[in-house]
Amino acid sequence: MTRTLRPWQAEAIARVREEWAKGNTRTAVVAATGLGKSSVIAKMAVDEAEAGGHALLLAHRAELLDQMRDTCHLFNPSIPVGRIQAGTDQRGFPITVAMAPTLGNRARRARITRRPTLVIVDECHRAANDTYRAILEWAGCFEGTRTLGVTATLVRGDKRKLSSVWQSVALERDIVWGVEQGLLVPPRGKVVAAAHMDLSKAKVSRGDYQDGDLGEMVEQSTDEIVKAWQSYAADKLTVAFVPTVASAHALADEFAQVGVAAEVVTGDTDQPTRRGIFRRLREGTTRVVVNVFVLVEGWDEPRIECVLWARPTRLPGVYTQGVGRGLRLCPEIGKTEALILDVVGASRGQRLVGLTDLSEAFEVDRSELDALPCEDCGGFKPKAVAADPELAPCSCEREQGPGRDPDGGRLRLQGPARYEDIPLLPDPKARHRWLRSRRGVPFLIGSLPWCTNRAGIVYPDTGHADSPTWTPGHVAVRGRTSWTRLAPADGCMTFETAQLTVQAWAGPSPRVPSGPAPEWLVGKAATFGVEQAWRLDRRALQDAIDVARVSAVVDR
C-alpha cells in the first residue's frame, strides 16, 4: 500500500515549492521529532525522480540513511535508491542517500558524473559546518540548485550562522502543536534532586556544560538516578542520555546491580550491535538503553515511555531533540504520555532548559526540588512551607553583594574537587596535593614523620555562619580515631590561613609516579571499595584510595 501524506506534510511540501518559486532556493522545514519529517523528505525525492531528476539525500548517521531509503520505497517501490557510505558507492541512481562525512571527501565527489537536481539535508542544523558546505557548494546549492533542509531544531550550539546556508523557513511545527493535534503524546516532567549534580562550578564551553565535568557528577550519582527511575519509571521502556562513555557504563552497571537489564550505545558501537540492542529493547528484554547522545537524532522507537535526562543542558535544541525521543505515538501499548525524568539535582540557580521552556502547559513536578532548603539562608520555598508548616520559610535575598560567602560556612556536597570555590585541584606538580572527602571535607596527606597514618584537615566552623572561619587539624586514618587541633579552640582563621597551617604541619605531599597503576595498587584499591580501579592511572588511583581512607573517618 502506497503511503499517503498527512495534511501538514502536504502543506509543508507546498510551502517549500512556494519558497523556491520566490527565489529562496535554500529553504527549510522545522518540525518536531515524531511528526513525520521523513515522509516530507521521501515524497519530494520520489517526485523529483519521477520527473526525471536526481535527488541527493544527505545525513550524518547510517540509521537516517536507512530511514530515508525505506520511506522512499513506501511512496514508490519501483524507484531504485543508491547509497554512498564508506565502502558502498552506488552512483547514478534516481535517488541517492549519502553519508555526509563520506561525500565530504573530494575524491568521492569526483566520482559522481551527474550532479543532483535536488538536494535534501536531514538534520539540517548541521549544514553550516565545513563538510556540509563543501558538498552543497559542489552540488551548486549556492548557485540555484533547489535545496531543502529538514530538522526538529534549526539552532546550533556554536557560533556558526545557519543564515549563511538557509534563506528561509517554509514551515514550522513544534512539539506543542504536535501534542495539540494529537500527533504526539504529551510530555510529563519529574525533576529529581541528585546530590552531586550541582552545576554551579561546572565549566561551560560553546554555551553549554562540558561533558567531562558532567560525567564525573553522573558517575557519583548513579545510585540516586537508578532509585529515582525505580520510583517513577520502573514499568517504562527508557532511553537515558548521559554525557560520557564512562558515565554511561557506570549507570548501566548500577541498573544491573538492582536487576534491571540495561545496555550502552556509544559512538563506537557498531551497527550490528546497535540493531541487536534496539531489538532487545523493542521486545522488552532490555529495559533501559543508555547512550552518550548518539540517539538524540535519527533514532525512533515508539515504545519508549521514559526519557531519563542525566545530561543537563543550556541549549534548547539539544533538549528538544532528546525529549522528542519519547513523544511518538504507540497505540498498541496504550501509550498516553512520556515521562521526562530530569536529574538536575540542586541546580536551581542555573540556566537550564526544561519542559516549561517548550510550553508552560506541560506538567512538571518539581516538588522534590522545591523541598530543598535555600542555598543562602537554609529556609524553604513557599511551596515546601505550604506542604509542611513547620518548615522555616525562605526570606533572604537571592542577589547577594560581593564578599558574601554563599555557603555561609557550611559544608557543601558538590561533586569532584574541581567544582569547588577553593582551589583544591590535585596538581601533580604541586608540593601539596589537596583533596576532599566524599562529603566535601578538605584534607592533605603529608610526608613528615609524624604524618604517618594521619591526614591534615580543614573544618568549617559552622558556629560563625555570618563570618565563616576555619579550623585546621589532623586526624588518624588507621587504628584509633582521634582529632587534634592545630589552633586554639576559639581561633578564627580564613580558609587560606588554615590551609597554610596544615601544610606547615604536614610538609609536602608524597610524590606519586605517573603512568599505569601496578597490580598491587589496584588490589589495594579494591580493599577500600574503589570501583573500576583498573580504569585509573597511578596518581588518580592513589588519590581515590586516600579519599576512601579519609572519608571513612571524617565523614562519620
Buried (B, 14 or more C-beta within 10 A) or exposed (E): EEBEBBEBBBBBBEBBBBBBEEEBBBBBBBBBBBBBBBBBBBBBBBBBBEEEBBBBBBBBBBBBBBBBBEBBBBBBEEBBBBBBBEEEBBBEBBBBBBBBBBBBEEEBBEEBEEEBBBBBBBBBBBBBBEBBBBBBEBBBBBEEBBBBBBBBBBBBBEEBEBEEBBBBBBBBBBBBBBBEEEBBBBBBBBBBBBBBBBBBBBEEEEEBBEBBBBBBBBBBBBEBBBBBBEEBBEEBBBBBBBBBBBBBBBBBBBBBEEEBBBBBBBEEBEEEEBEEBBEBBBEEEBBBBBBBBBBBBBBBBBBBBBBBBBBBBBBBBBBBBBBBBBBBBBEEEEBEBBBBBBBBBBBBEBEBBBBEEBBEEBEBBBEEBBBBBBBBBEBBBEEBBEEEEEBEBBEEEEEEEEEEBEBBBBBBBBBBBBBBEBEBBBEEEEEBBBBBBBEBBBBBBBBEEEBEEBBBBBBBBEEEBEEBBBBBBBBBBEEEEEEEEBBEEEBBBEBEBBBBBBBEBBBBBEEBEEEEBEEEBBEBBEEBEBEEBEEBEBBBBBBBBBBBBBBBBBEE
